Amino acid sequence: MSNLAPVALFTYNRPDHTKRTIEALVRNRLSADTDLLIFSDAAKNATQQNMVDAVRAFIHSIKGFKSLTIIERESNLGLAASIIDGVTTVINARGKVIVLEDDMVTSPYFLQYMNDGLTKYAEYQDVASIHAYVYPISGLPETFFLRGADCWGWATWEDRWAWFEPDGSKLLAQLTVLDLLKKFDFNGNYSFSDMLRAQITGSNNSWAIRWHASTFLLNKLTLYPGKSLLRNIGNDGSGVHCGQTDSYSSQLRDEPLILGAIPLSESEQAFRQFEKFFKKNKVSRLRRLLRKVNVSFKKFL
């Protein structure tokens, strides 16, 4: 129990989402033995101050963990800078970390799975991280590896986090030179490369796409569960970086996940199923867009 990874939780201005995230996390069997560190970003402007204050009032009331440490930012860092700084701070002190944001409801078996993964693969340099969320795809292996990294409920170690490359331009150039863009984009079915380009131009400030690209270029792997141990409740239009969709809503695993022996390589089966999922949702997004365009056009008739 003494070697459990600390949890770093990043919050901003959504008190209701934060409360649901904590309520789920405290139901984990290992919560009472887990150190929780909460990074509370400051308000970007006066209109956000009341909500940030509400979040801070709530997090100071949290109980149910081995320890609670609250870091209240004095200025608004934004999600990317807050996560990069917070993860680096925690991991340099503790050697490993489990990372959550304020809109992630976890299964009661989340902490067990994350700690088991961190323990099992600690000495395997091919493994970059452990991930708790998986898309609502049926028929996936019980656990599997995919190349790269992910961002909805994840964990890693100090030596792997050192692989993070903050320069998006450098990452894109390497992916291009090594002819990896097609593979990086799941054979054109999800444009991660466009996300990276948007980060470079300042259209987004994603830390996650840079973490994914950093590990992908090194041909490192992330462990996934076949059934999700996390549900993102932020795709309701409330978040700064999230739109409104239910395409990624997964049912939570309702039983423990035992980590068995699997090949230390990317699962071709899982890759193909992810590819199909992205392709299906790309078509759905296009249809929704066309419907919106049609409705807007009819307004002028």
PyMOL commands that set and color helices and strands:
alter all, ss='L'
color gray80, all
select helices_A, chain A and resi 15-26+31-33+46-59+79-94+110-120+158-161+168-177+181-184+192-201+208-217+268-298
alter helices_A, ss='H'
color red, helices_A
select strands_A, chain A and resi 7-11+35-40+67-72+96-101+104-106+127-131+143-147+154-157+221-225+230-232
alter strands_A, ss='S'
color yellow, strands_A
deselect
rebuild
show_as cartoon
